[in-house]
C-alpha cells in the first residue's frame, strides 16, 4: 500500500535572503528603523502564509512597529496589534496607514495597551476568532538596542528597554519577564479559534556571561498558559547562496562577540532564531501539525 502522506517539510526557514533593511524599504515608514528589535518581514510572511488563510485574523500582543500586522494585511489577513509603548504604537499606526495606501486588502487595528490584560481589552469580535498569535518577547540588553559608535566616545547603546515605561517587560528581570509573558500568552490563547496556532520568535541570550535559555523557559511555562507544543522551527538570520551562508550580523552582535572572546568566553554570533509553535491543549501536537 502506498503511503500517501506528504513528506515531512523542512523546519529550517530562510528568512534573511534579503538584508533586513531591504525587506523594509517600501512597506515601512523611515521612523520604523528606530525600533531596537524588529521582526523580519520575510519571517512574518512565512509564518502567516503557513498557518493562516486569507480573511483570517492575526494577533500580535507585543507588536512594536507592527511588522506582523503589516505583512498580514498585505497577505489579505486581518490583524490586531497591541503595543505597550505609545512611541512604537504611533509608528505601527503609520505603517498600517501606509499599508492601506499601498492597497493591502486586510485591515489593521492597533491598540496602545498592556497585553497582560488580554483578553479583556481585545475587541469583542475577536473572541475565538484568532487564527494565529505571532509575537516575540524582549531578549534583553545583550541582544536588542540601537548602537552609536565613534572613535572619541566608543560604543553606546540606547532603546534596549524599548521605552521609559517601568512596567515594560524589557525592564524586568528574567522572572518578571516570564511571569508577564505567561499572562500575555494566557490571554492570547483565550482568543484563539479551536485550531489556532501561537508562533513565538525567540532566542537564547547571554547575561553577565551566563547563557539564558529563553526558548526552553517559554516552553516550560506554556502549559500554565493552557498551551502545548505544536512544533518548532529555526529561522535563519543569514542569507543562503548555494552552500554558503551570507552573514547578516549586526554591528552590536559582532561587537559583543569580540568583547566576549577577548574575555575568554568562546561566544559566536547568533545566526538563527527559534520559532516555537504552540496550540491549545487538546487541539493537536507536533505529530499532526506539519510545518511548511
C-alpha positions in Angstrom: 0.0 0.0 0.0 1.4 3.4 -1.0 2.0 5.9 1.8 0.1 9.0 0.6 1.3 11.2 3.4 3.3 14.1 2.2 7.0 14.2 3.2 7.7 16.0 6.5 8.6 19.5 5.4 11.7 21.4 6.3 11.8 23.1 9.7 14.7 25.4 8.8 13.4 28.6 7.2 15.5 31.0 5.1 14.1 34.4 6.4 17.1 36.6 5.5 17.7 36.1 1.8 17.4 39.8 1.6 19.1 42.2 4.0 16.7 43.3 6.7 16.9 46.9 5.5 15.9 45.8 2.0 13.0 43.9 3.4 11.6 47.0 5.0 12.4 49.6 2.3 8.9 50.2 0.8 6.4 48.9 3.3 7.6 50.8 6.5 8.0 54.4 7.3 11.5 55.8 7.9 10.7 56.2 11.7 10.4 52.4 11.9 14.2 52.0 11.8 14.4 53.3 15.4 12.8 50.2 17.0 15.5 48.1 18.6 14.1 44.6 17.8 12.1 44.4 14.6 10.7 41.1 13.3 12.0 40.2 9.9 9.1 40.8 7.4 10.1 37.7 5.4 9.8 35.6 8.6 6.4 37.1 9.4 5.2 36.5 5.9 6.3 32.8 6.0 4.6 32.2 9.3 1.4 33.9 8.3 1.2 32.2 5.0 1.9 28.8 6.6 -0.6 28.9 9.4 -3.5 31.1 8.2 -5.8 31.6 5.2 -6.9 34.9 3.6 -9.6 36.6 5.7 -8.4 35.1 9.0 -7.3 37.1 12.0 -3.7 37.5 13.2 -2.9 38.9 16.7 0.4 40.3 17.8 0.2 41.2 21.5 3.6 42.9 21.5 3.5 44.4 18.0 6.2 47.1 18.2 6.2 48.9 14.8 3.5 46.5 13.5 5.6 44.2 11.2 3.3 41.2 11.7 0.2 43.3 11.2 1.5 45.0 8.0 2.6 41.7 6.5 -0.7 40.1 7.4 -2.7 42.9 5.8 -0.6 42.6 2.6 -1.5 38.9 2.5 -5.2 39.5 2.8 -5.5 38.7 6.5 -6.8 41.0 9.2 -4.6 42.0 12.1 -4.9 43.2 15.7 -1.7 44.6 17.2 -1.2 45.6 20.9 1.7 47.7 21.9 2.6 48.9 25.4 4.8 51.9 24.4 3.0 54.8 22.8 6.0 55.7 20.7 6.0 52.4 18.8 2.2 52.2 18.7 2.2 55.5 16.9 4.7 54.2 14.3 2.7 51.0 13.9 -0.4 53.0 13.1 1.6 55.0 10.5 2.8 51.7 9.0 -0.8 50.4 9.0 -1.9 53.6 7.1 0.9 53.1 4.6 -0.2 49.5 4.0 -3.8 50.7 3.3 -2.5 53.3 0.8 -0.5 50.6 -0.9 -3.6 48.5 -1.5 -3.3 45.9 1.3 -6.6 44.1 1.4 -6.5 43.2 5.1 -7.5 45.5 7.9 -5.2 46.5 10.8 -6.2 47.7 14.3 -3.5 48.9 16.7 -4.2 49.3 20.4 -1.9 51.1 22.8 -2.4 48.9 25.9 -0.8 46.4 28.2 -1.3 42.9 26.7 -1.2 41.4 30.1 -4.8 42.5 30.3 -5.9 40.2 27.5 -8.5 39.1 26.7 -10.5 41.8 28.4 -9.0 44.7 26.3 -9.5 43.0 22.9 -12.5 44.0 20.8 -15.5 41.7 21.4 -15.5 40.5 17.8 -12.0 38.8 18.2 -13.0 36.3 20.9 -12.5 32.8 19.5 -11.6 34.2 16.1 -7.8 34.5 16.2 -6.2 32.0 13.8 -2.6 33.0 14.6 -0.9 34.7 17.5 2.5 35.9 16.2 4.8 37.7 18.6 8.3 37.9 20.2 9.3 38.8 23.7 12.2 41.1 24.6 15.6 39.3 24.8 17.3 41.8 27.0 20.1 44.4 26.7 22.6 41.9 25.3 20.6 41.4 22.1 18.4 44.3 21.5 19.0 48.0 21.1 20.3 50.7 18.8 24.0 51.4 18.6 26.1 54.5 18.1 29.8 54.3 17.7 32.6 56.8 17.2 36.3 56.9 17.8 36.1 59.5 20.5 33.4 58.0 22.7 33.4 54.3 21.8 30.2 52.2 21.5 27.0 53.4 23.1 23.6 51.7 23.2 20.1 53.0 23.5 16.5 51.9 23.4 17.2 48.4 24.6 14.4 48.9 27.2 12.1 49.9 24.3 10.8 52.8 26.2 10.5 54.5 29.6 7.5 52.6 31.0 8.8 50.7 34.0 6.2 48.0 33.6 7.5 47.2 30.2 8.7 43.6 30.2 12.1 44.7 28.9 12.7 46.4 32.3 12.0 43.2 34.2 14.4 40.5 35.4 14.0 37.0 33.9 11.4 36.0 36.5 9.4 39.2 35.8 9.7 38.7 32.1 8.5 35.1 32.2 5.6 35.9 34.5 4.4 38.8 32.4 4.8 36.8 29.2 2.8 33.9 30.7 0.0 36.4 31.4 0.1 37.6 27.8 0.1 34.0 26.4 -2.8 33.0 28.7 -4.9 35.9 27.5 -4.0 35.4 23.9 -4.8 31.7 24.0 -8.3 32.5 25.2 -8.9 34.4 21.9 -7.7 31.6 19.6 -10.0 29.7 17.4 -10.1 25.9 18.1 -7.3 25.1 15.5 -5.3 28.3 16.1 -1.6 28.5 16.5 0.7 30.6 18.6 4.1 31.3 17.0 6.8 32.9 19.1 10.2 34.0 17.7 12.8 33.9 20.4 16.4 33.1 21.0 18.8 32.4 23.9 21.0 35.2 25.1 23.8 35.8 27.5 23.6 37.9 30.6 26.7 38.6 32.7 28.4 35.8 30.8 25.7 33.2 31.6 23.6 31.6 28.8 19.8 32.2 29.3 17.7 29.5 27.6 14.7 31.7 26.9 13.1 29.4 24.3 13.3 26.5 26.8 11.9 28.6 29.6 8.9 29.6 27.4 8.2 26.0 26.5 8.2 25.2 30.2 5.7 27.9 31.1 3.4 27.2 28.1 1.3 24.6 29.9 0.5 27.1 32.6 -0.9 29.3 29.8 -3.1 26.5 28.5 -0.8 25.8 25.6 1.2 22.7 24.4 3.9 22.4 21.8 2.8 22.0 18.2 6.2 22.2 16.6 9.5 24.0 16.5 11.4 25.6 13.7 14.6 27.6 13.0 14.6 30.9 11.2 18.0 31.6 9.7 19.2 35.1 10.2 21.8 34.6 7.4 21.3 34.5 3.7 21.8 31.3 1.7 23.8 31.3 -1.5 24.1 27.7 -2.5 26.1 26.0 0.3 27.4 29.3 1.6 26.0 31.4 4.4 25.8 35.2 3.9 26.2 36.9 7.3 23.6 39.5 8.3 25.1 40.0 11.8 24.5 43.4 13.3 27.4 45.6 14.4 26.4 45.2 18.0 26.3 41.4 17.8 29.8 41.4 16.3 31.0 43.8 19.0 29.5 41.6 21.8 31.2 38.5 20.2 34.6 40.2 20.1 34.4 41.5 23.6 33.4 38.1 24.9 36.2 36.4 23.1 38.7 38.9 24.4 37.5 37.9 27.9 38.0 34.2 27.2 34.3 33.4 26.5 34.0 31.3 23.3 31.0 33.2 22.0 29.7 33.0 18.5 27.4 35.5 16.7 23.9 34.1 16.7 22.7 33.1 13.2 19.2 32.0 13.9 16.0 32.4 15.9 13.9 29.7 17.3 10.3 29.7 16.3 8.2 28.0 19.0 4.8 26.7 17.8 2.1 26.2 20.4 -1.6 25.3 20.3 -4.3 24.9 22.9 -4.2 21.7 24.9 -6.3 19.0 23.2 -6.2 20.7 19.7 -3.2 18.9 18.3 0.5 18.2 18.7 3.7 18.2 16.7 2.8 14.8 15.3 -0.2 16.2 13.3 0.7 19.8 12.8 3.1 19.7 9.8 5.5 22.6 9.2 5.6 24.1 5.7 
